[in-house]
Amino acid sequence: MELYFYEDCEYSQIVLNTISTLKIKDKFTFKDIRLNPDYAKELVELTGDVMVPCLITQDGPMKEAKDIRKYLVSHFL
């Protein structure tokens, strides 16, 4: 799975903290759109905008932090 985010985003932090708490960091490719502009371009191509956090799963992109957190807890807890 890929997670598009940036460090200063409070909603990204919700998702990052959930990943850390569940100890599942190894399941993700982390793509900080502020550190690498190419990641922002990828995100726009995938979703039409640069809203983060965005989790890419086999089912497609998920964009709301609370929805991503629910997904992670339901799949990895």
N, C-alpha and C positions, 0 to 999 in steps of 0.2 A: 504494500500500500504506500501511497505517497501522501505526504502532508505538506501543503503550501501554507506558509505562515510568515510572520515577522515578529521578532522578539518583543517589540514595544506594544504590540496589540494585546489588550486585556483579554479578548476572546480567544486569541491564539494561546495565551497562557493557560486558560481553562483546559484546553485540549492537551497541551504539553504536560500539565500537571497530572491529568488523568492518565496519560501514557506512562509517566514516571511512576505514579502510584501503583498502576497495574503491572509494572515491570515488563513492559512489552516494547521497549525502544527498538529492539532488534527486528521487529516486524515492519518497520517503516523506513522509507527514504524521506529525509527531511529536506524541504526546499524553501529556504528563506528568500522571499522575493525582494527584499531590500538589499541583501548581500549579493545576489546574482540576478541582474535584470533579465537574463534569459528565462529564469523561472517565472517571472511576471508575464513574459510573452507567452510561455506555455500555458499558464493559467487562463489568460485571455482566450487563447485558441480553444481550450477545453470548455470554458464556461461563459465566455463573452464579457467577463470583467475581472478585476483583480481583488475581489472580496476574499478576505481570509478570516478565519481558517477555512481551508477547503481540503477535505479528505477524499482521495480518489480510491475507491474500492472496486471490486470486480463488477459491482452493480452500477458504477458511475460516480459522479461527484456528489459529495455532501457538503453543505455550506454553513449551517448554523451550528455554533459551538455546542449548544445544549443537545442538538440532535446527534452530533458526532460523539459527544460524551455518552449518551444513551446507547449508541451503537457499540462503542468500545466496551462499555460495561457488560452489555448483553452478550457480546461475543468472546470476551476474554476473562470474565470474572468467574 
